[in-house]
């Protein structure tokens, strides 16, 4: 696996983590209970992305396994965020889709 492929995945994971954290905070400020469930998922996604980025940064022998999980969680996060017509949800969905794609790419190269 090339350095650029690792870097693309690492960057996507970090950008997704930031988008998820921002989305989580914004969702928790929204009125009503519906966004709370999505906020839990965005928080899980951010944590999973951070976890994956740490494995990628050190080129762990388990990075492909962690990236598989990250792809699944990121895809679920993207689907959930796409249901809300809110700027921070759109940004989170875009970052989550890219992260899922990069993680899937990396696992196919492993």
Secondary structure, 3 states (H helix, E strand, C coil): CCHHHHHHHHHHHHHHHHHHHHHHHHHHHCCCCHHHHHHHHHHHHHHHHHHHHHHHHCCCCCHHHHHHHHHHHHHHHHHHHCCCCCHHHHHHHHHHHHHHHHHHHHHHHC
